[in-house]
């Protein structure tokens, strides 16, 4: 899976503010450009209409409200056009013999030509017609307005005005506007980010750092956020949570101390009880077998057999109880050393061979020969022996198979013992390592003390690992797992492995 890029909250806020600000600024700029363009068209349209009105007055004054002096009108138009650089063309168009004809124009090539474009315009009214157009890369306004002399419409003026100069000025205004917009954008971004970082990001960073420190165990941590908003409420709740966690931890520590004391007292009691029981059991264990062998009466001999059996059970229970207490005691030292796991298991199976054959059990050793663990030899032997014995006790009739395997990670080796026995329920799996717990109380013939797996757990705990069991249910067998720290083989052992 590809590694996902992590984006900080500050960068996310920066991008959001920049995008929003850019949209706002450019929208306003586009709106202003469109508005100014329409505004220029209106200005020049009004300018053209005003110019036509001035023509009416000039014609009325110079030509006595008559359009008959076409040469004089032509000279007048040429003079006006030459004196105003914004005027591209001025034409006077009147109806002659029911046709619209140009009688005077600053564009002399149009004089005498028909004005077909005005065939559907009414010259009996004072309507003005404005046409915005682009010709030869130039933005132009054509103003068509009546020639109104003495209150009577005689024709139309066609005035073409160029807006290019105004657009040149407008271009300078736009550049200034864009520059101001960009500066405003950056000012808006930085001011917004400053406010966002101060009011949102920094408090969140303080929350994060405080949460990390609390996770490390510093429950005195408090967050100093005094804003009167949701962040302030969150800080108050966070500080209250830290206080309650501190109180809870103190109570838990107190309970743990009490529990430790109780466990120590229990182990001390069990140890003392074991010693007290062991002393009277010793002569019984030694003498009863002798008496059993010498007794001739079958009935008495059967009673003695039962007594011997129970004495052996009591002795096993006392020894395991004492062992459980010693494993909890810090005075019991472990001799850790690197052990080749496969070879070590082979030596254990050799000692268990007769027991396994009598119970028709097959053990498959699938552990890799290169696996080394750091363990106490005596305790690890006891761990494997207890687990193999437990799997044998709970095997189905006719024997079964135990498969022992292991996998390795950077720190631990996980060992698994999978059997084909009677399996366990979910409830049994929860309590299987509890002291004096028996998975099946109906199987008295198994003579289980309920301490074997508890001893296994304490051995694994002292090795710094963990132990657990899994099963798919009754009749489906069980698998026991435990972890041991990886050991470093001695130089000669490593050479042997490489040679193999």
C-alpha positions as CSV (number, residue, x, y, z in Angstrom):
1,X,0.0,0.0,0.0
2,X,1.4,3.4,-1.0
3,X,2.3,5.7,1.9
4,X,-0.3,8.5,2.2
5,X,0.9,12.1,2.3
6,X,0.2,13.8,5.6
7,X,-1.1,17.3,5.3
8,X,-1.1,19.6,8.3
9,X,-4.1,21.5,9.5
10,X,-2.3,24.8,8.8
11,X,-1.7,23.9,5.2
12,X,-5.3,22.8,4.7
13,X,-6.5,26.1,6.1
14,X,-4.0,27.9,3.9
15,X,-5.3,26.2,0.8
16,X,-8.9,26.8,1.7
17,X,-8.4,30.5,2.4
18,X,-6.4,31.0,-0.8
19,X,-9.0,29.3,-2.9
20,X,-11.9,31.2,-1.4
21,X,-10.0,34.5,-1.5
22,X,-9.0,34.0,-5.2
23,X,-12.6,33.2,-6.1
24,X,-13.8,36.3,-4.4
25,X,-11.2,38.7,-5.8
26,X,-11.4,37.5,-9.4
27,X,-15.2,37.4,-9.3
28,X,-15.2,41.0,-8.1
29,X,-12.6,42.0,-10.7
30,X,-14.6,40.3,-13.5
31,X,-17.7,42.0,-12.3
32,X,-16.0,45.4,-12.3
33,X,-14.6,44.8,-15.8
34,X,-18.1,43.9,-17.2
35,X,-19.7,46.8,-15.3
36,X,-17.1,49.3,-16.5
37,X,-17.4,48.1,-20.1
38,X,-21.2,48.7,-20.1
39,X,-20.6,52.0,-18.4
40,X,-18.2,53.1,-21.2
41,X,-20.8,52.1,-23.8
42,X,-23.4,54.2,-22.1
43,X,-21.1,57.2,-21.8
44,X,-20.2,57.2,-25.5
45,X,-23.8,56.6,-26.5
46,X,-24.8,59.7,-24.5
47,X,-21.8,61.5,-26.0
48,X,-22.9,60.7,-29.6
49,X,-26.5,61.8,-28.9
50,X,-25.3,65.1,-27.4
51,X,-23.0,65.6,-30.4
52,X,-26.0,65.1,-32.7
53,X,-28.0,67.6,-30.8
54,X,-25.2,70.1,-31.2
55,X,-25.3,69.4,-34.9
56,X,-29.0,70.3,-35.0
57,X,-28.2,73.6,-33.4
58,X,-25.2,74.3,-35.7
59,X,-27.2,73.4,-38.8
60,X,-30.1,75.6,-37.6
61,X,-27.7,78.5,-37.0
62,X,-25.3,78.2,-40.0
63,X,-27.7,76.7,-42.6
64,X,-31.0,78.1,-41.5
65,X,-32.5,74.7,-40.7
66,X,-31.9,73.5,-44.2
67,X,-30.0,70.5,-45.6
68,X,-29.8,71.8,-49.1
69,X,-26.3,73.1,-48.9
70,X,-24.6,69.7,-49.2
71,X,-21.1,71.2,-49.8
72,X,-21.4,73.4,-46.7
73,X,-22.6,70.4,-44.7
74,X,-19.7,68.3,-46.0
75,X,-17.2,71.0,-44.9
76,X,-18.8,71.3,-41.6
77,X,-18.7,67.5,-40.9
78,X,-15.1,67.2,-42.1
79,X,-14.1,70.0,-39.7
80,X,-15.9,68.5,-36.7
81,X,-14.5,65.0,-37.5
82,X,-10.9,66.4,-37.8
83,X,-11.2,68.2,-34.5
84,X,-12.4,65.2,-32.4
85,X,-10.1,62.1,-32.6
86,X,-12.7,59.8,-31.0
87,X,-15.0,60.3,-34.0
88,X,-14.3,57.8,-36.7
89,X,-17.1,58.7,-39.0
90,X,-20.0,61.2,-39.3
91,X,-22.7,60.8,-41.9
92,X,-26.0,62.6,-42.6
93,X,-28.6,60.3,-44.3
94,X,-31.9,61.6,-45.6
95,X,-34.7,60.2,-47.7
96,X,-34.4,61.1,-51.4
97,X,-37.1,59.9,-53.8
98,X,-38.2,57.3,-51.2
99,X,-34.6,56.1,-50.8
100,X,-32.2,56.8,-47.9
101,X,-29.1,58.5,-49.3
102,X,-25.9,59.8,-47.7
103,X,-25.7,63.5,-48.5
104,X,-22.7,64.3,-46.3
105,X,-20.0,62.2,-44.6
106,X,-16.5,62.3,-43.2
107,X,-16.0,59.2,-45.3
108,X,-16.4,60.8,-48.8
109,X,-16.8,57.3,-50.5
110,X,-20.2,57.0,-48.9
111,X,-21.6,60.3,-50.3
112,X,-24.5,59.6,-52.7
113,X,-24.8,55.9,-51.7
114,X,-28.0,54.5,-50.3
115,X,-28.4,53.9,-46.6
116,X,-30.1,50.5,-46.8
117,X,-29.5,49.7,-43.2
118,X,-32.1,52.4,-42.2
119,X,-34.9,51.1,-44.4
120,X,-36.9,49.8,-41.4
121,X,-36.2,52.8,-39.2
122,X,-38.9,55.4,-38.6
123,X,-37.7,59.0,-38.9
124,X,-40.9,60.5,-37.8
125,X,-40.0,59.8,-34.1
126,X,-37.1,60.9,-31.9
127,X,-35.8,57.4,-31.2
128,X,-32.1,56.9,-30.8
129,X,-30.4,53.6,-31.8
130,X,-27.1,52.5,-30.2
131,X,-25.0,49.7,-31.8
132,X,-21.9,48.3,-30.0
133,X,-19.5,46.6,-32.4
134,X,-16.0,45.4,-33.0
135,X,-14.3,46.2,-36.3
136,X,-10.7,45.7,-37.2
137,X,-9.8,45.0,-33.6
138,X,-11.4,48.2,-32.4
139,X,-14.3,48.6,-30.0
140,X,-16.8,51.1,-31.6
141,X,-20.1,52.6,-30.8
142,X,-22.5,53.6,-33.6
143,X,-25.1,56.2,-32.6
144,X,-28.1,56.6,-35.0
145,X,-30.2,59.6,-34.0
146,X,-32.7,61.8,-35.8
147,X,-31.8,65.1,-37.6
148,X,-34.3,67.3,-35.8
149,X,-34.7,70.7,-37.3
150,X,-37.4,73.1,-36.1
151,X,-39.3,70.2,-34.5
152,X,-39.3,68.1,-37.7
153,X,-37.3,65.0,-38.5
154,X,-35.4,65.3,-41.8
155,X,-33.1,62.3,-41.6
156,X,-30.6,60.7,-39.3
157,X,-27.1,61.2,-38.1
158,X,-24.8,58.2,-38.1
159,X,-21.9,58.8,-35.7
160,X,-19.3,56.1,-35.2
161,X,-17.1,56.7,-32.1
162,X,-14.0,54.8,-31.0
163,X,-13.7,53.7,-27.4
164,X,-10.1,52.5,-27.7
165,X,-8.5,55.4,-25.9
166,X,-10.9,55.0,-23.1
167,X,-10.0,51.3,-23.0
168,X,-6.3,52.2,-22.8
169,X,-7.0,54.2,-19.7
170,X,-9.3,51.4,-18.5
171,X,-6.4,48.9,-19.1
172,X,-4.2,51.0,-16.7
173,X,-7.1,51.0,-14.2
174,X,-7.4,47.2,-14.6
175,X,-3.7,46.7,-14.0
176,X,-3.9,48.8,-10.9
177,X,-7.0,46.9,-9.8
178,X,-5.4,43.5,-10.3
179,X,-2.3,44.6,-8.4
180,X,-4.5,45.9,-5.6
181,X,-6.5,42.7,-5.7
182,X,-3.4,40.5,-5.5
183,X,-2.0,42.6,-2.6
184,X,-5.4,42.4,-0.9
185,X,-5.5,38.7,-1.5
186,X,-2.2,38.1,0.2
187,X,-3.1,40.4,3.1
188,X,-6.4,38.6,3.5
189,X,-4.7,35.2,3.4
190,X,-2.0,36.1,5.9
191,X,-4.4,37.9,8.3
192,X,-6.9,35.0,8.0
193,X,-4.2,32.4,8.6
194,X,-2.9,34.4,11.6
195,X,-6.3,34.5,13.1
196,X,-7.0,30.8,12.3
197,X,-3.7,29.7,13.7
198,X,-4.1,31.7,16.8
199,X,-7.7,30.8,17.5
200,X,-7.9,27.3,16.1
201,X,-4.6,25.6,15.2
202,X,-2.5,26.6,18.3
203,X,-5.2,25.3,20.7
204,X,-5.5,22.1,18.8
205,X,-1.7,21.7,18.9
206,X,-1.8,22.2,22.7
207,X,-4.6,19.6,22.9
208,X,-2.4,17.2,20.9
209,X,0.7,17.7,23.0
210,X,-1.2,17.5,26.2
211,X,-2.8,14.2,25.1
212,X,0.6,12.8,24.2
213,X,2.0,13.7,27.7
214,X,-1.1,12.3,29.4
215,X,-0.6,9.1,27.3
216,X,3.0,9.0,28.7
217,X,1.6,9.0,32.2
218,X,1.8,12.7,33.1
219,X,-1.7,13.2,34.5
220,X,-0.9,16.6,36.0
221,X,-1.1,18.0,32.5
222,X,-3.6,20.9,32.1
223,X,-4.5,22.9,29.0
224,X,-4.5,26.7,29.2
225,X,-7.2,27.7,26.7
226,X,-9.4,30.4,28.0
227,X,-11.4,31.3,24.9
228,X,-15.2,31.6,25.5
229,X,-16.2,29.2,22.8
230,X,-16.3,25.4,22.0
231,X,-12.5,25.2,22.3
232,X,-12.7,26.7,25.8
233,X,-15.4,24.2,26.8
234,X,-13.3,21.4,25.3
235,X,-10.3,22.5,27.3
236,X,-12.3,22.6,30.5
237,X,-13.7,19.1,29.8
238,X,-10.2,17.9,28.9
239,X,-8.7,19.2,32.2
240,X,-11.5,17.7,34.2
241,X,-10.8,14.3,32.4
242,X,-7.1,14.5,33.3
243,X,-8.0,15.2,37.0
244,X,-10.4,12.2,37.0
245,X,-7.8,10.0,35.3
246,X,-5.3,11.0,38.0
247,X,-7.7,10.2,40.8
248,X,-8.6,6.9,39.1
249,X,-4.9,6.0,38.6
250,X,-4.2,6.7,42.3
251,X,-7.1,4.4,43.3
252,X,-5.9,1.7,40.9
253,X,-2.4,2.0,42.3
254,X,-3.8,1.7,45.8
255,X,-5.9,-1.3,44.7
256,X,-2.9,-2.9,43.1
257,X,-0.8,-2.5,46.2
258,X,-3.6,-4.1,48.2
259,X,-3.9,-6.9,45.7
260,X,-0.2,-7.4,45.7
261,X,-0.2,-7.6,49.5
262,X,-3.1,-10.1,49.3
263,X,-1.3,-12.2,46.7
264,X,1.9,-12.2,48.8
265,X,0.0,-13.2,51.8
266,X,-1.8,-15.9,49.9
267,X,1.5,-17.3,48.5
268,X,3.1,-17.1,51.9
269,X,0.1,-19.0,53.4
270,X,0.2,-21.5,50.6
271,X,4.0,-22.0,51.0
272,X,3.7,-22.4,54.7
273,X,0.7,-24.8,54.3
274,X,2.7,-26.8,51.7
275,X,5.6,-27.1,54.1
276,X,3.3,-28.2,56.9
277,X,1.6,-30.8,54.7
278,X,4.8,-32.0,53.2
279,X,6.3,-33.1,56.5
280,X,3.6,-35.7,57.5
281,X,3.3,-36.8,53.8
282,X,6.9,-37.8,53.6
283,X,6.7,-40.9,55.8
284,X,3.4,-41.9,54.2
285,X,4.9,-41.7,50.7
286,X,7.9,-43.8,51.9
287,X,6.1,-46.4,54.1
288,X,2.8,-47.1,52.3
289,X,4.3,-48.7,49.2
290,X,6.3,-51.1,51.5
291,X,3.2,-52.0,53.5
292,X,1.2,-52.4,50.3
293,X,3.8,-54.9,49.0
294,X,3.9,-56.9,52.2
295,X,0.1,-57.1,52.7
296,X,-1.4,-60.5,51.7
297,X,-5.1,-59.8,52.4
298,X,-6.6,-58.8,49.0
299,X,-9.3,-56.5,50.6
300,X,-6.8,-54.7,52.8
301,X,-4.4,-54.5,49.9
302,X,-7.1,-52.7,47.8
303,X,-7.6,-50.3,50.6
304,X,-3.9,-49.6,50.8
305,X,-3.8,-49.1,47.0
306,X,-6.5,-46.4,47.2
307,X,-4.6,-44.7,50.1
308,X,-1.3,-44.8,48.2
309,X,-3.1,-43.2,45.2
310,X,-4.5,-40.4,47.2
311,X,-1.2,-39.8,49.0
312,X,0.5,-39.5,45.7
313,X,-2.2,-37.0,44.5
314,X,-1.8,-35.0,47.7
315,X,2.0,-35.0,47.4
316,X,1.7,-33.8,43.7
317,X,-0.7,-31.1,44.8
318,X,1.5,-29.9,47.7
319,X,4.6,-29.9,45.4
320,X,2.8,-27.9,42.7
321,X,1.4,-25.5,45.3
322,X,4.9,-24.9,46.7
323,X,6.2,-24.5,43.1
324,X,3.5,-21.9,42.3
325,X,4.4,-19.9,45.3
326,X,8.2,-20.0,44.5
327,X,7.6,-18.9,40.9
328,X,5.8,-15.8,42.2
329,X,8.6,-14.9,44.7
330,X,11.3,-12.6,43.5
331,X,13.8,-14.7,45.5
332,X,13.5,-17.4,42.9
333,X,16.2,-16.7,40.3
334,X,16.1,-17.8,36.7
335,X,19.2,-18.8,34.8
336,X,18.6,-17.4,31.3
337,X,20.7,-18.7,28.5
338,X,20.4,-19.1,24.7
339,X,18.8,-22.5,23.8
340,X,18.3,-24.0,20.4
341,X,14.6,-24.6,20.5
342,X,14.3,-27.6,18.2
343,X,17.2,-29.5,19.8
344,X,15.9,-28.6,23.3
345,X,12.4,-30.0,22.4
346,X,14.0,-33.2,21.0
347,X,15.7,-33.8,24.4
348,X,12.4,-33.3,26.2
349,X,10.5,-35.7,23.9
350,X,13.2,-38.4,24.5
351,X,12.5,-38.3,28.3
352,X,8.7,-38.4,27.6
353,X,8.8,-41.2,25.0
354,X,7.6,-43.9,27.3
355,X,4.7,-41.8,28.6
356,X,3.7,-40.8,25.1
357,X,3.8,-44.4,23.9
358,X,1.6,-45.6,26.8
359,X,-1.0,-43.0,25.9
360,X,-0.7,-43.6,22.1
361,X,0.3,-40.0,21.5
362,X,2.4,-38.8,18.5
363,X,4.4,-35.6,18.7
364,X,5.5,-33.8,15.5
365,X,8.4,-31.4,16.0
366,X,8.1,-28.8,13.2
367,X,10.3,-26.1,14.8
368,X,13.0,-24.5,12.6
369,X,16.5,-25.6,13.6
370,X,17.8,-22.1,13.5
371,X,15.5,-20.7,16.2
372,X,17.2,-19.7,19.5
373,X,15.4,-18.5,22.6
374,X,16.6,-16.9,25.8
375,X,15.2,-19.1,28.6
376,X,15.9,-21.0,31.8
377,X,16.6,-24.6,30.9
378,X,14.9,-26.2,33.9
379,X,11.8,-24.0,33.7
380,X,11.4,-24.4,30.0
381,X,11.5,-28.1,30.4
382,X,8.7,-27.9,33.0
383,X,6.7,-25.7,30.6
384,X,6.9,-28.1,27.7
385,X,6.3,-31.1,30.0
386,X,3.2,-29.6,31.5
387,X,1.7,-28.6,28.2
388,X,2.4,-32.0,26.6
389,X,1.0,-33.8,29.7
390,X,-2.1,-31.6,29.6
391,X,-2.7,-32.3,25.9
392,X,-2.2,-36.1,26.6
393,X,-4.7,-36.0,29.5
394,X,-7.4,-34.4,27.4
395,X,-6.8,-36.4,24.3
396,X,-9.6,-38.4,22.7
397,X,-9.8,-42.1,23.3
398,X,-7.3,-44.0,21.2
399,X,-4.6,-41.3,21.5
400,X,-3.9,-38.4,19.2
401,X,-1.3,-36.1,17.7
402,X,0.5,-33.0,19.1
403,X,2.1,-30.7,16.5
404,X,4.7,-28.3,17.9
405,X,5.8,-25.4,15.7
406,X,7.2,-21.9,16.1
407,X,7.3,-18.6,14.2
408,X,9.7,-15.7,14.7
409,X,9.3,-11.9,14.6
410,X,12.0,-9.3,15.4
411,X,11.8,-9.7,19.2
412,X,10.0,-12.9,20.0
413,X,9.5,-16.6,19.0
414,X,5.9,-17.7,19.3
415,X,5.6,-21.4,20.0
416,X,2.4,-23.3,19.3
417,X,1.3,-26.8,20.6
418,X,-1.7,-28.0,18.6
419,X,-3.5,-31.1,19.8
420,X,-6.4,-33.2,18.4
421,X,-8.1,-33.5,21.8
422,X,-11.5,-32.8,23.2
423,X,-11.3,-29.0,22.7
424,X,-12.6,-26.2,24.9
425,X,-15.6,-23.8,25.1
426,X,-15.2,-20.0,25.1
427,X,-15.9,-19.9,28.8
428,X,-13.2,-22.6,29.5
429,X,-10.7,-20.6,27.4
430,X,-11.2,-17.5,29.6
431,X,-10.3,-19.4,32.8
432,X,-8.0,-22.1,31.7
433,X,-4.9,-20.5,33.3
434,X,-6.7,-19.7,36.6
435,X,-5.3,-21.4,39.7
436,X,-7.1,-24.6,40.7
437,X,-9.4,-24.4,37.7
438,X,-10.4,-27.7,36.1
439,X,-11.8,-27.6,32.6
440,X,-13.9,-30.7,33.2
441,X,-14.9,-31.6,36.8
442,X,-16.5,-34.9,35.7
443,X,-13.2,-36.5,34.7
444,X,-12.0,-37.4,38.2
445,X,-9.9,-40.2,36.8
446,X,-7.5,-37.7,35.3
447,X,-6.5,-36.6,38.8
448,X,-5.9,-33.0,37.7
449,X,-4.8,-30.5,40.4
450,X,-5.8,-27.5,38.3
451,X,-2.3,-26.0,38.8
452,X,-0.3,-27.2,35.8
453,X,-1.4,-24.4,33.4
454,X,-1.1,-21.8,36.2
455,X,2.5,-22.9,36.6
456,X,3.0,-22.6,32.8
457,X,1.6,-19.0,32.9
458,X,4.0,-18.0,35.7
459,X,7.0,-19.5,34.0
460,X,6.1,-17.6,30.7
461,X,5.5,-14.4,32.7
462,X,8.9,-14.7,34.3
463,X,10.4,-15.0,30.9
464,X,8.8,-11.8,29.8
465,X,6.4,-13.4,27.4
466,X,2.7,-14.3,27.3
467,X,0.7,-17.5,27.0
468,X,-2.9,-18.1,25.6
469,X,-5.0,-20.8,24.2
470,X,-7.4,-21.1,21.3
471,X,-10.0,-23.7,20.3
472,X,-12.9,-23.9,17.8
473,X,-15.0,-25.7,20.4
474,X,-15.7,-29.0,21.9
475,X,-14.3,-31.9,19.8
476,X,-12.2,-29.6,17.6
477,X,-8.9,-29.8,19.6
478,X,-7.0,-26.9,21.2
479,X,-3.8,-24.9,20.4
480,X,-1.6,-23.4,23.2
481,X,0.7,-20.5,22.3
482,X,3.4,-18.9,24.3
483,X,6.2,-16.3,23.4
484,X,9.8,-16.3,24.4
485,X,12.5,-13.7,23.7
486,X,14.8,-14.4,20.9
487,X,18.3,-15.7,22.0
488,X,21.6,-15.1,20.4
489,X,23.4,-18.4,19.8
490,X,27.0,-18.9,20.9
491,X,29.6,-18.7,18.2
492,X,30.2,-22.4,17.9
493,X,26.4,-23.1,17.8
494,X,26.0,-20.5,15.1
495,X,28.8,-22.1,13.1
496,X,27.1,-25.5,13.4
497,X,23.8,-24.1,12.1
498,X,25.6,-22.5,9.1
499,X,27.3,-25.8,8.4
500,X,24.0,-27.6,8.3
